[in-house]
Amino acid sequence: MVAASGLLLWGCSRSVESASQKFNELPPAVQKTVRAQAPNAEIADVSHKTRDGMDVYEVEFKEPGNPKVVVAADGRLLNTDMPKASGPVQRLLTPTGATGTKLSALPEAAQKTIQSKAPNKAIADISRHEKDGRVSYELEFNDGGNRSIMEVAEDGTVVKELQPK
């Protein structure tokens, strides 16, 4: 039983890792459009298709109903199943009502930096910020009652080193 649940967890993390890797391989214009539609959603699957001679990308999210967006290679949004935001977007995208982004939803470069700078720290919250067209992620860590923060740009550059909160 324990072995079976371990395999199940291993399989889940591999599928999240695979979806994250596929997302990071998308053209930058497609990534930008997807993140604009669902800044905090965790990606379940990415697929590439051709419609009417045009490359399109379908990105499905791990949210209730498995909504997806369809984006042209040039970044044009062609279709979306995402709920319309009437309040804070994070509340619509997380089924528990908790706010925050999952680590696996971050660009691969940002994930690698976070894992190398704070490998053993428990992440309490991740929030996405955009300033002057630059996207960054602020992470709040809870390490045995000690809280600290770090900010990392989507390209993996450290904007703010680990600091006590």
Contacts in CASP RR format, 6 or more apart in sequence:
PFRMAT RR
TARGET T0000
AUTHOR 0000-0000-0000
METHOD contacts of the structure
MODEL  1
MVAASGLLLWGCSRSVESASQKFNELPPAVQKTVRAQAPNAEIADVSHKT
RDGMDVYEVEFKEPGNPKVVVAADGRLLNTDMPKASGPVQRLLTPTGATG
TKLSALPEAAQKTIQSKAPNKAIADISRHEKDGRVSYELEFNDGGNRSIM
EVAEDGTVVKELQPK
15 44 0 8 1.000
16 42 0 8 1.000
16 43 0 8 1.000
16 104 0 8 1.000
17 104 0 8 1.000
19 43 0 8 1.000
19 44 0 8 1.000
19 45 0 8 1.000
19 46 0 8 1.000
19 104 0 8 1.000
20 43 0 8 1.000
20 104 0 8 1.000
20 105 0 8 1.000
20 108 0 8 1.000
20 111 0 8 1.000
21 108 0 8 1.000
22 43 0 8 1.000
22 45 0 8 1.000
22 46 0 8 1.000
23 31 0 8 1.000
23 34 0 8 1.000
23 43 0 8 1.000
23 46 0 8 1.000
23 59 0 8 1.000
24 31 0 8 1.000
24 107 0 8 1.000
24 108 0 8 1.000
24 109 0 8 1.000
26 34 0 8 1.000
26 46 0 8 1.000
26 57 0 8 1.000
26 59 0 8 1.000
27 73 0 8 1.000
27 74 0 8 1.000
27 75 0 8 1.000
29 73 0 8 1.000
29 74 0 8 1.000
29 75 0 8 1.000
30 57 0 8 1.000
30 71 0 8 1.000
30 72 0 8 1.000
30 73 0 8 1.000
30 75 0 8 1.000
31 107 0 8 1.000
32 75 0 8 1.000
33 69 0 8 1.000
33 71 0 8 1.000
33 75 0 8 1.000
33 76 0 8 1.000
33 77 0 8 1.000
34 43 0 8 1.000
34 57 0 8 1.000
34 59 0 8 1.000
34 69 0 8 1.000
34 71 0 8 1.000
35 128 0 8 1.000
35 135 0 8 1.000
37 69 0 8 1.000
37 77 0 8 1.000
37 80 0 8 1.000
37 82 0 8 1.000
38 61 0 8 1.000
38 67 0 8 1.000
38 69 0 8 1.000
38 82 0 8 1.000
38 93 0 8 1.000
39 89 0 8 1.000
39 93 0 8 1.000
39 101 0 8 1.000
39 128 0 8 1.000
40 89 0 8 1.000
40 90 0 8 1.000
40 93 0 8 1.000
40 94 0 8 1.000
40 99 0 8 1.000
40 100 0 8 1.000
40 101 0 8 1.000
40 102 0 8 1.000
40 105 0 8 1.000
40 128 0 8 1.000
41 61 0 8 1.000
41 62 0 8 1.000
41 63 0 8 1.000
41 82 0 8 1.000
41 93 0 8 1.000
41 105 0 8 1.000
42 61 0 8 1.000
42 62 0 8 1.000
42 63 0 8 1.000
42 102 0 8 1.000
42 104 0 8 1.000
42 105 0 8 1.000
43 59 0 8 1.000
43 60 0 8 1.000
43 61 0 8 1.000
43 62 0 8 1.000
43 104 0 8 1.000
43 105 0 8 1.000
44 60 0 8 1.000
44 61 0 8 1.000
44 62 0 8 1.000
44 66 0 8 1.000
45 58 0 8 1.000
45 59 0 8 1.000
45 60 0 8 1.000
46 57 0 8 1.000
46 58 0 8 1.000
46 59 0 8 1.000
46 60 0 8 1.000
47 57 0 8 1.000
47 58 0 8 1.000
47 60 0 8 1.000
48 55 0 8 1.000
48 56 0 8 1.000
48 57 0 8 1.000
49 55 0 8 1.000
49 56 0 8 1.000
49 57 0 8 1.000
49 58 0 8 1.000
50 56 0 8 1.000
54 72 0 8 1.000
54 73 0 8 1.000
55 72 0 8 1.000
55 73 0 8 1.000
56 70 0 8 1.000
56 71 0 8 1.000
56 72 0 8 1.000
56 73 0 8 1.000
56 78 0 8 1.000
57 70 0 8 1.000
57 71 0 8 1.000
57 72 0 8 1.000
57 73 0 8 1.000
58 68 0 8 1.000
58 69 0 8 1.000
58 70 0 8 1.000
59 68 0 8 1.000
59 69 0 8 1.000
59 71 0 8 1.000
60 66 0 8 1.000
60 67 0 8 1.000
60 68 0 8 1.000
61 67 0 8 1.000
61 68 0 8 1.000
61 82 0 8 1.000
61 93 0 8 1.000
63 93 0 8 1.000
63 95 0 8 1.000
64 95 0 8 1.000
65 81 0 8 1.000
67 80 0 8 1.000
67 81 0 8 1.000
67 82 0 8 1.000
67 83 0 8 1.000
68 80 0 8 1.000
68 81 0 8 1.000
69 77 0 8 1.000
69 79 0 8 1.000
69 80 0 8 1.000
69 81 0 8 1.000
69 82 0 8 1.000
70 77 0 8 1.000
70 78 0 8 1.000
70 79 0 8 1.000
70 80 0 8 1.000
71 77 0 8 1.000
71 78 0 8 1.000
72 78 0 8 1.000
83 92 0 8 1.000
85 92 0 8 1.000
86 92 0 8 1.000
88 99 0 8 1.000
90 97 0 8 1.000
90 99 0 8 1.000
90 100 0 8 1.000
91 97 0 8 1.000
91 99 0 8 1.000
94 100 0 8 1.000
99 125 0 8 1.000
99 127 0 8 1.000
100 125 0 8 1.000
100 126 0 8 1.000
100 127 0 8 1.000
101 126 0 8 1.000
101 127 0 8 1.000
101 128 0 8 1.000
101 137 0 8 1.000
102 126 0 8 1.000
103 111 0 8 1.000
103 114 0 8 1.000
103 123 0 8 1.000
103 126 0 8 1.000
104 111 0 8 1.000
106 114 0 8 1.000
106 126 0 8 1.000
106 137 0 8 1.000
106 154 0 8 1.000
107 154 0 8 1.000
107 155 0 8 1.000
107 156 0 8 1.000
109 154 0 8 1.000
109 155 0 8 1.000
109 156 0 8 1.000
110 137 0 8 1.000
110 152 0 8 1.000
110 153 0 8 1.000
110 154 0 8 1.000
110 155 0 8 1.000
110 156 0 8 1.000
112 156 0 8 1.000
113 152 0 8 1.000
113 156 0 8 1.000
113 157 0 8 1.000
113 158 0 8 1.000
114 139 0 8 1.000
114 150 0 8 1.000
114 152 0 8 1.000
117 150 0 8 1.000
117 152 0 8 1.000
117 158 0 8 1.000
117 161 0 8 1.000
117 162 0 8 1.000
118 139 0 8 1.000
118 141 0 8 1.000
118 150 0 8 1.000
118 162 0 8 1.000
121 141 0 8 1.000
121 143 0 8 1.000
121 148 0 8 1.000
122 141 0 8 1.000
122 142 0 8 1.000
122 143 0 8 1.000
122 144 0 8 1.000
123 139 0 8 1.000
123 140 0 8 1.000
123 141 0 8 1.000
123 142 0 8 1.000
124 140 0 8 1.000
124 141 0 8 1.000
124 142 0 8 1.000
124 147 0 8 1.000
125 139 0 8 1.000
125 140 0 8 1.000
126 137 0 8 1.000
126 138 0 8 1.000
126 139 0 8 1.000
126 140 0 8 1.000
127 137 0 8 1.000
127 138 0 8 1.000
128 135 0 8 1.000
128 136 0 8 1.000
128 137 0 8 1.000
129 135 0 8 1.000
129 136 0 8 1.000
129 137 0 8 1.000
129 138 0 8 1.000
129 151 0 8 1.000
130 136 0 8 1.000
134 153 0 8 1.000
135 153 0 8 1.000
135 154 0 8 1.000
136 151 0 8 1.000
136 152 0 8 1.000
136 153 0 8 1.000
136 154 0 8 1.000
136 159 0 8 1.000
137 151 0 8 1.000
137 152 0 8 1.000
137 153 0 8 1.000
137 154 0 8 1.000
138 149 0 8 1.000
138 150 0 8 1.000
138 151 0 8 1.000
138 160 0 8 1.000
139 149 0 8 1.000
139 150 0 8 1.000
139 151 0 8 1.000
139 152 0 8 1.000
140 147 0 8 1.000
140 148 0 8 1.000
140 149 0 8 1.000
140 165 0 8 1.000
141 147 0 8 1.000
141 148 0 8 1.000
141 149 0 8 1.000
141 150 0 8 1.000
141 162 0 8 1.000
146 164 0 8 1.000
147 164 0 8 1.000
147 165 0 8 1.000
148 162 0 8 1.000
148 163 0 8 1.000
148 164 0 8 1.000
148 165 0 8 1.000
149 160 0 8 1.000
149 162 0 8 1.000
149 163 0 8 1.000
149 165 0 8 1.000
150 158 0 8 1.000
150 160 0 8 1.000
150 161 0 8 1.000
150 162 0 8 1.000
150 163 0 8 1.000
151 158 0 8 1.000
151 159 0 8 1.000
151 160 0 8 1.000
152 158 0 8 1.000
152 159 0 8 1.000
153 159 0 8 1.000
END
